[in-house]
Every structure is written in C-alpha cells, then in structure tokens.
Amino acid sequence: AQKITQTQPGMFVQEKEAVTLDCTYDTSDPSYGLFWYKQPSSGEMIFLIYQGSYDQQNATEGRYSLNFQKARKSANLVISASQLGDSAMYFCAMREYGQNFVFGPGTRLSVLP
Amino acid sequence: DSGVTQTPKHLITATGQRVTLRCSPRSGDLSVYWYQQSLDQGLQFLIQYYNGEERAKGNILERFSAQQFPDLHSELNLSSLELGDSALYFCASSVEGKYGYTFGSGTRLTVV
C-alpha cells in the first residue's frame, strides 16, 4: 500500500500568490516524522520543513508552513508569496521511527510570472 | 553545500559495464543511505549502512552492491548495466536517532 500520497502531479500558481501542495500518509506507528523536499531542475534535494508526529504546533520555516492534521493523516505544504524560483518538484516524505524514508511521487509546481 | 559529497556528478557508460559511485557523509553522521530516482519509479530506497555495517536493504538489484568503509565513506557498485539503470542516484546521511536526512547533490548515470 502507498504510504505517501500526493494527488497533484502538477500545479500552477501565479507569482506572489500562496499555494498548497497536498500530502496524505499512512502509518500505524505513533512516532514518525514528516518532511518536504524541493527538487529544482538541477536535481539536488533541498530540505524545506519537518513536522514531528508529537509536535503540537504546525511547523513553519520562512515562507513555508506545514498544515499538519494528524487525525486526517495529512501534511500539506503551504508556500506563501510564491516566487519564480519556487518552480520545482516537491516531495513529501515520511520516516517512521527506526525505519527509512518513504517518498511520495511528487508534485511539479510551476510559478507563472 | 549540504556537507554530503557525491562523485562523480555525471557518468555516461555503455550497457554491460560496471561503475562505482562514491559518497562521503556529513561530518559526524554514521548512517549512509542510497536512493535511486528514475522517471517512472520515483525515489526508491536501495540500501543503508551504519558505521560500516549494512543496516537495511530496499529495492536493490543483485547486480548492485554497496559498502561503507572505516572512514565512513560509501561506494555503490553497479554492474552489468542496463539501459533501465539510467537514473539519478542519491546518497544521504543522518545522525542516529534523528529523523532528518541530508542529501548529496546526486550522481546522474546515463547508460547508452
């Protein structure tokens, strides 16, 4: 069974607008971490944000925030004030305690001028 | 610079050949992970080493092998290469007990 689901293969957003990238996950482990990575066309994987399963507050890192809804098992990434440089593939990933990362299929975000 | 170093950045080789990809983890990290990213398969976990020992194995083909040396650098050996092995190969490292990985910039392998 797919542990990480990203239902949006591609998204478009106008520059300076906010955009939400969806991610749902599946686990029965109470201890896990959720991550978002950005992969620009150059190929490197850039860590954006982390949310622990026991964290009470939603994680924020600059223009990135994670909308964590534990009961719904969702961990959506919100990018505020989109910039042209945000155009990239975005991967949601989960790591259960003692296990390895599992990645979703990714969402390709295109920011329009 | 993430602190995880992968060499080479690009590699073009012929079918049937053997290549070695190298990874130096971030200073202090004992765990090294190898991932394969191909267009149709997404990011697939291959293998993990921790302080020289194999810790976990994922979807790694028998034609592929890896090891981690005493200085903690790791090598991924790919042999009898096929066209379908063309992919971006990532190495990542982490501190034990911490959730996060730090990725290297990847090695893009093209098999022709």
Chai-1 contact restraints between the chains, C-beta under 6 A:
chainA,res_idxA,chainB,res_idxB,connection_type,confidence,min_distance_angstrom,max_distance_angstrom,comment,restraint_id
A,G33,B,Y99,contact,1.0,0.0,6.0,A-B,restraint_1
A,G43,B,L88,contact,1.0,0.0,6.0,A-B,restraint_2
A,G43,B,G106,contact,1.0,0.0,6.0,A-B,restraint_3
A,E44,B,S105,contact,1.0,0.0,6.0,A-B,restraint_4
A,M45,B,F103,contact,1.0,0.0,6.0,A-B,restraint_5
A,R95,B,Y99,contact,1.0,0.0,6.0,A-B,restraint_6
A,N100,B,F45,contact,1.0,0.0,6.0,A-B,restraint_7
A,N100,B,A56,contact,1.0,0.0,6.0,A-B,restraint_8
A,F103,B,L43,contact,1.0,0.0,6.0,A-B,restraint_9
A,P105,B,G42,contact,1.0,0.0,6.0,A-B,restraint_10
